[in-house]
Amino acid sequence: MRILVASHTYIVDLNCEKLRELAHLEPNIEVTVVVPRRWRPGGVQNKIIETQPRQDGSFRVVPISNFSENNQGLLTFGADIIQLLKQFKPQIIQVEQGAKALGYAQLITLNQFLGLKAKNVFFTWWNLPYEVKFPLSLLHEYNLRHTHGLVAGNQDAVDVLRHHNYHGSFIVMPQLGVDEHLFRPQQQPELKNQLGIQPNEFVVGFVGRFVEEKGLLTLAKALAGIKERPWKWLLLGRGSLQSVLMEKAAEWGIKDRIILVESVPHDEVPHYINVMNTLVLPSETDYKFKTLTAVGWKEQFGHVLIEAMASKVPVIGSDSGEIPHVIEDAGLVFPEGDVEALRSCLVSLMEQPELGEKLAELGYERTMKRYTNKALAKQLLDFYKTLLV
């Protein structure tokens, strides 16, 4: 099976593990990943990345000249994509830039023009209703009409596209898996000592952006109501809400319980997760966020959940977006924004160590079965086979 995947995501080699695993599942599988030759990620790393070709057996990454260097929807490829398609003759073409992407329309059209007869597949995270107005509606309709398979990062994304009259095949799975060799159970006595955590203190953890929609103020209120218990709140990350959060923590008398770590290299994040007695993702749906076609945000997956679960750290999450589907019965779920319900979850884990141990095992088993890169690769291969029947 010859599979071509196009996305700016894979300019980062660490993000390629699922596709590398896919190429190694069976002897006859070849995976070619098309990435833009030049890309500007924005944010902290706001500089042009010049991507380089890479190869590992039947897996390879091929940089192609591109138009638009920092917009997913506008990303398209230069004429050199044509020669690659002619030589490789893919049976599956998967573009991971969303339903309204110009790059997806480009590859659909080239698939037809070159007579490749490949199956067209796209990936999307978008999980809120949206409207598409003329002329963008023409592009959107064209892409959906020629789609043979959908890879959705969450169940809501499928429901949204059903509303837009997509009734084809689909699979629900995240874009990236968890590295079980990096995120694994480890004792961290030295790091605990370094962070000033006492043996009797229950460590509540959060990893991510400090923004309103991540529910940090709800978690702070929940913790403020159980000050009589010995706990610490370990926060990894940074963001615009930080000053407000620290002000509120001081007002509610819990600032001295907070351990704030603003910058941690990716390969050291597992050490900090293993210090936690629970990881909490209290995300809250927010309708202040706006794009050209939609309003709102809700949690699209919550990758840090599977990182914690792979580390045998019990998780607590709100019911925002995909979180309850990721956790299922392998953790605790509370209604988003509900301070009392979140506090009850925290107290349950503090009072019942055996519950934490049970959830840690369930979370680990669920992640190994569903969310490692190899597990995702197997799911993806099975999906591709159904499209080629």
C-alpha positions as CSV (number, residue, x, y, z in Angstrom):
1,M,0.0,0.0,0.0
2,R,1.4,3.4,-1.0
3,I,0.3,6.2,1.3
4,L,0.9,9.9,0.9
5,V,0.3,12.3,3.8
6,A,0.5,16.1,3.4
7,S,0.7,18.4,6.4
8,H,2.9,21.1,7.9
9,T,2.6,19.2,11.2
10,Y,5.3,16.7,10.2
11,I,8.1,19.3,9.7
12,V,8.8,18.3,13.3
13,D,10.4,14.8,13.3
14,L,8.9,13.9,16.7
15,N,5.4,14.3,15.2
16,C,6.2,11.6,12.6
17,E,6.3,8.6,14.9
18,K,2.8,7.4,14.1
19,L,3.5,7.5,10.3
20,R,6.9,5.8,10.8
21,E,5.2,3.0,12.7
22,L,2.6,2.8,9.9
23,A,5.3,2.2,7.3
24,H,6.8,-0.6,9.4
25,L,3.6,-2.5,10.1
26,E,3.7,-4.6,7.0
27,P,6.3,-5.3,4.3
28,N,4.4,-3.8,1.4
29,I,3.6,-0.4,3.0
30,E,5.3,2.8,1.8
31,V,4.6,6.1,3.4
32,T,5.6,9.4,1.9
33,V,5.1,12.5,3.9
34,V,4.8,15.8,2.1
35,V,5.8,18.9,4.1
36,P,6.2,22.6,3.1
37,R,9.8,23.5,2.3
38,R,9.5,26.7,4.3
39,W,7.2,27.2,7.3
40,R,6.7,29.8,10.0
41,P,5.0,28.2,13.0
42,G,4.3,31.6,14.8
43,G,4.0,31.9,18.5
44,V,7.2,31.4,20.5
45,Q,9.0,30.0,17.6
46,N,8.2,32.8,15.1
47,K,11.0,32.1,12.6
48,I,11.1,30.4,9.2
49,I,11.9,26.7,9.3
50,E,13.7,25.2,6.3
51,T,12.7,21.6,6.3
52,Q,15.1,18.8,5.2
53,P,14.3,15.4,3.5
54,R,14.4,12.4,5.8
55,Q,14.2,8.6,5.1
56,D,13.9,5.5,7.2
57,G,13.3,2.5,5.0
58,S,9.9,2.7,3.4
59,F,9.1,5.9,5.3
60,R,10.3,9.2,4.0
61,V,9.6,13.0,4.4
62,V,9.8,15.1,1.3
63,P,9.8,18.9,1.5
64,I,7.9,20.5,-1.4
65,S,7.9,24.1,-2.5
66,N,4.9,25.9,-1.0
67,F,2.7,29.0,-1.1
68,S,1.7,30.5,2.2
69,E,4.2,30.0,5.0
70,N,2.0,30.2,8.1
71,N,-1.6,29.6,7.2
72,Q,-3.0,26.0,7.2
73,G,-6.0,26.7,5.1
74,L,-4.0,28.6,2.4
75,L,-1.1,26.2,2.3
76,T,-0.6,24.9,-1.3
77,F,2.3,23.2,-3.0
78,G,4.5,24.1,-6.0
79,A,4.7,22.2,-9.3
80,D,7.3,19.7,-7.9
81,I,4.4,18.0,-6.2
82,I,3.3,16.7,-9.6
83,Q,6.5,14.8,-10.3
84,L,6.3,13.3,-6.9
85,L,2.8,12.1,-7.4
86,K,3.6,10.6,-10.8
87,Q,6.6,8.7,-9.4
88,F,5.0,7.5,-6.2
89,K,1.5,6.7,-7.5
90,P,-0.2,6.8,-4.1
91,Q,-3.3,4.7,-3.3
92,I,-4.2,6.9,-0.4
93,I,-3.8,10.7,-0.3
94,Q,-4.4,12.2,3.2
95,V,-4.2,15.9,3.7
96,E,-4.3,17.1,7.3
97,Q,-5.3,20.8,6.9
98,G,-9.1,20.6,7.5
99,A,-12.2,20.5,5.3
100,K,-11.8,24.0,3.9
101,A,-8.1,23.7,2.9
102,L,-6.9,24.8,-0.5
103,G,-4.1,22.2,-0.3
104,Y,-6.7,19.4,0.0
105,A,-8.6,20.7,-3.1
106,Q,-5.2,20.9,-5.0
107,L,-4.4,17.3,-4.3
108,I,-7.9,16.1,-5.1
109,T,-7.6,17.8,-8.4
110,L,-4.2,16.5,-9.2
111,N,-5.4,13.0,-8.2
112,Q,-8.0,13.3,-10.9
113,F,-5.8,15.0,-13.5
114,L,-3.0,12.5,-13.2
115,G,-5.5,9.5,-13.2
116,L,-4.1,8.1,-9.9
117,K,-7.4,6.8,-8.7
118,A,-6.2,7.3,-5.1
119,K,-8.6,7.5,-2.2
120,N,-8.9,11.1,-0.9
121,V,-8.8,11.4,2.9
122,F,-8.5,14.5,5.2
123,F,-8.0,15.1,8.9
124,T,-9.7,17.7,11.0
125,W,-9.9,18.7,14.7
126,W,-12.7,21.3,14.2
127,N,-15.5,20.3,16.7
128,L,-17.9,23.3,16.7
129,P,-20.7,24.1,14.3
130,Y,-19.7,26.6,11.5
131,E,-21.2,28.3,8.5
132,V,-19.4,28.6,5.1
133,K,-20.4,31.5,2.9
134,F,-19.8,32.0,-0.8
135,P,-17.2,31.7,-2.3
136,L,-15.5,29.5,0.4
137,S,-18.6,27.3,0.3
138,L,-17.7,26.2,-3.2
139,L,-14.3,25.0,-2.0
140,H,-15.8,23.3,1.1
141,E,-18.4,21.5,-1.0
142,Y,-15.8,20.4,-3.6
143,N,-13.6,18.9,-0.9
144,L,-16.4,17.0,0.9
145,R,-17.9,15.7,-2.4
146,H,-14.6,14.1,-3.4
147,T,-13.7,12.7,0.1
148,H,-13.6,8.9,0.5
149,G,-12.6,8.9,4.1
150,L,-12.4,11.2,7.1
151,V,-10.0,11.0,10.0
152,A,-11.5,13.1,12.8
153,G,-9.6,14.1,15.9
154,N,-12.8,13.8,18.0
155,Q,-16.4,12.6,17.7
156,D,-17.8,16.1,17.6
157,A,-15.9,16.8,14.3
158,V,-17.8,13.9,12.7
159,D,-21.1,15.3,13.9
160,V,-20.3,18.7,12.6
161,L,-19.4,17.4,9.1
162,R,-22.5,15.2,9.1
163,H,-24.4,18.5,9.4
164,H,-22.6,19.6,6.2
165,N,-23.8,16.5,4.4
166,Y,-20.7,14.3,4.7
167,H,-21.9,10.8,4.9
168,G,-18.8,8.8,4.0
169,S,-16.5,6.6,6.0
170,F,-14.7,8.0,9.1
171,I,-12.5,7.0,12.0
172,V,-12.0,9.0,15.2
173,M,-8.4,9.2,16.5
174,P,-5.9,11.9,17.5
175,Q,-3.4,13.2,15.0
176,L,-0.5,12.3,17.3
177,G,0.0,9.4,19.6
178,V,1.8,9.2,22.9
179,D,5.4,8.0,23.2
180,E,5.2,5.2,25.8
181,H,9.0,5.1,26.0
182,L,9.1,8.7,27.1
183,F,5.8,8.9,29.1
184,R,6.0,5.9,31.5
185,P,5.8,5.4,35.3
186,Q,8.9,6.6,37.1
187,Q,9.8,7.4,40.7
188,Q,11.0,11.0,41.1
189,P,12.1,11.5,44.7
190,E,14.9,13.9,43.8
191,L,12.6,16.2,41.8
192,K,10.0,16.1,44.6
193,N,12.6,17.2,47.0
194,Q,13.8,19.9,44.6
195,L,10.3,21.2,44.3
196,G,9.8,21.3,48.0
197,I,7.0,18.6,48.1
198,Q,6.6,16.9,51.4
199,P,5.9,13.1,51.6
200,N,2.4,13.6,52.9
201,E,1.4,16.2,50.3
202,F,-1.0,15.3,47.5
203,V,0.2,16.8,44.2
204,V,-2.5,18.2,41.9
205,G,-1.0,18.8,38.4
206,F,-1.8,20.9,35.3
207,V,0.2,21.1,32.1
208,G,-0.8,23.5,29.4
209,R,-1.6,27.1,28.5
210,F,-2.7,29.5,31.2
211,V,-5.8,30.8,29.5
212,E,-9.4,31.3,30.6
213,E,-10.8,28.4,28.5
214,K,-8.5,25.9,30.3
215,G,-10.5,26.2,33.5
216,L,-7.7,27.1,35.8
217,L,-9.8,29.5,37.9
218,T,-12.3,26.7,38.5
219,L,-9.6,24.4,39.6
220,A,-8.2,27.2,41.9
221,K,-11.6,27.6,43.5
222,A,-12.0,23.9,44.0
223,L,-8.6,23.7,45.7
224,A,-9.3,26.8,47.8
225,G,-12.2,24.9,49.4
226,I,-10.0,22.1,50.8
227,K,-7.2,24.1,52.4
228,E,-7.3,21.9,55.5
229,R,-5.8,19.1,53.5
230,P,-2.1,18.8,52.7
231,W,-1.7,19.4,48.9
232,K,0.4,21.2,46.4
233,W,-0.6,22.5,43.0
234,L,2.1,21.9,40.3
235,L,1.5,24.1,37.3
236,L,3.6,23.6,34.1
237,G,3.2,26.2,31.4
238,R,2.6,29.9,30.9
239,G,0.0,32.2,29.4
240,S,-2.0,35.4,29.6
241,L,-4.0,34.3,32.6
242,Q,-1.0,33.9,34.9
243,S,-1.1,37.2,36.7
244,V,-4.9,36.9,37.3
245,L,-4.5,33.4,38.5
246,M,-1.8,34.3,41.0
247,E,-3.8,37.3,42.2
248,K,-6.8,35.1,42.8
249,A,-4.6,32.4,44.5
250,A,-3.4,35.1,46.9
251,E,-6.9,36.3,47.5
252,W,-8.1,32.8,48.3
253,G,-5.2,31.9,50.5
254,I,-3.5,29.2,48.3
255,K,-0.7,31.0,46.6
256,D,1.9,29.4,48.9
257,R,0.6,26.0,47.8
258,I,1.4,26.7,44.1
259,I,4.6,25.4,42.4
260,L,4.9,27.2,39.1
261,V,7.3,25.9,36.4
262,E,7.1,28.1,33.3
263,S,9.5,26.4,30.9
264,V,10.2,22.7,30.7
265,P,11.9,20.9,27.7
266,H,9.5,18.3,26.2
267,D,11.7,15.4,27.2
268,E,11.6,16.5,30.8
269,V,7.8,16.9,31.0
270,P,7.3,13.2,31.9
271,H,9.5,13.7,35.1
272,Y,7.1,16.4,36.3
273,I,4.0,14.4,35.4
274,N,5.3,11.5,37.5
275,V,5.5,13.8,40.5
276,M,1.7,14.3,40.4
277,N,-0.9,12.3,42.3
278,T,-3.4,13.4,39.7
279,L,-3.4,15.5,36.5
280,V,-6.4,17.7,36.0
281,L,-7.7,19.1,32.7
282,P,-10.6,21.4,33.7
283,S,-11.2,22.9,30.2
284,E,-14.3,25.0,29.6
285,T,-16.2,25.8,26.4
286,D,-15.6,29.4,25.4
287,Y,-17.6,31.4,22.9
288,K,-15.3,34.4,22.9
289,F,-12.9,32.8,20.4
290,K,-13.7,33.7,16.8
291,T,-12.6,32.6,13.3
292,L,-13.9,33.8,9.9
293,T,-16.5,31.0,9.8
294,A,-17.1,30.0,13.4
295,V,-17.4,31.2,17.0
296,G,-16.2,29.3,20.0
297,W,-13.7,26.8,21.4
298,K,-14.0,23.5,23.3
299,E,-11.4,20.9,24.1
300,Q,-10.5,19.1,20.9
301,F,-8.7,16.2,22.6
302,G,-6.5,16.9,25.6
303,H,-3.2,15.2,24.6
304,V,-1.8,15.7,28.1
305,L,-4.4,13.3,29.4
306,I,-2.9,10.3,27.5
307,E,0.6,11.4,28.5
308,A,-0.5,11.2,32.2
309,M,-2.4,7.9,31.7
310,A,0.7,6.4,30.0
311,S,2.6,7.4,33.2
312,K,0.0,5.7,35.4
313,V,-1.1,9.0,36.9
314,P,-4.9,9.1,37.5
315,V,-6.6,11.9,35.5
316,I,-9.6,14.2,36.2
317,G,-11.2,16.1,33.3
318,S,-14.2,18.2,32.6
319,D,-16.8,17.2,30.1
320,S,-15.7,19.8,27.6
321,G,-15.4,18.4,24.0
322,E,-13.5,15.2,23.6
323,I,-12.3,14.9,27.2
324,P,-14.9,12.4,28.4
325,H,-14.4,10.2,25.3
326,V,-10.6,10.1,25.9
327,I,-11.0,9.2,29.6
328,E,-14.2,7.1,29.6
329,D,-14.1,4.9,32.7
330,A,-10.3,5.3,33.2
331,G,-10.5,8.5,35.2
332,L,-13.0,11.0,36.8
333,V,-15.1,13.4,34.7
334,F,-17.0,16.4,36.1
335,P,-19.4,19.0,34.5
336,E,-17.3,21.9,33.1
337,G,-17.2,24.9,35.4
338,D,-18.6,23.0,38.3
339,V,-16.4,23.8,41.3
340,E,-18.1,21.6,43.8
341,A,-18.0,18.6,41.4
342,L,-14.3,19.1,40.7
343,R,-13.6,19.4,44.5
344,S,-15.5,16.2,45.1
345,C,-13.3,14.4,42.5
346,L,-10.1,15.7,44.2
347,V,-11.3,14.7,47.7
348,S,-12.2,11.2,46.4
349,L,-8.6,10.7,45.2
350,M,-7.1,12.2,48.3
351,E,-9.2,10.0,50.6
352,Q,-9.1,6.8,48.6
353,P,-5.5,5.9,47.5
354,E,-6.9,2.6,46.2
355,L,-9.2,4.5,43.8
356,G,-6.2,6.4,42.4
357,E,-4.3,3.1,41.9
358,K,-7.3,1.5,40.1
359,L,-7.7,4.5,37.8
360,A,-4.0,4.6,37.1
361,E,-4.0,1.0,35.9
362,L,-7.2,1.5,33.8
363,G,-5.7,4.7,32.2
364,Y,-2.5,2.9,31.4
365,E,-4.2,0.0,29.8
366,R,-6.5,2.2,27.8
367,T,-3.6,4.3,26.5
368,M,-1.5,1.3,25.6
369,K,-4.4,-0.2,23.7
370,R,-5.6,2.9,21.9
371,Y,-3.2,5.9,22.0
372,T,0.4,4.8,21.4
373,N,1.8,5.6,18.0
374,K,1.8,2.0,17.0
375,A,-1.8,1.5,18.2
376,L,-2.9,4.5,16.1
377,A,-1.0,3.3,13.1
378,K,-2.8,-0.1,13.3
379,Q,-6.2,1.7,13.5
380,L,-5.3,3.9,10.5
381,L,-4.1,1.0,8.4
382,D,-7.3,-0.9,9.1
383,F,-9.3,2.1,8.0
384,Y,-7.3,2.5,4.8
385,K,-7.9,-1.1,4.0
386,T,-11.7,-0.6,4.2
387,L,-11.4,2.3,1.7
388,L,-9.4,0.2,-0.8
389,V,-11.8,-2.7,-0.8
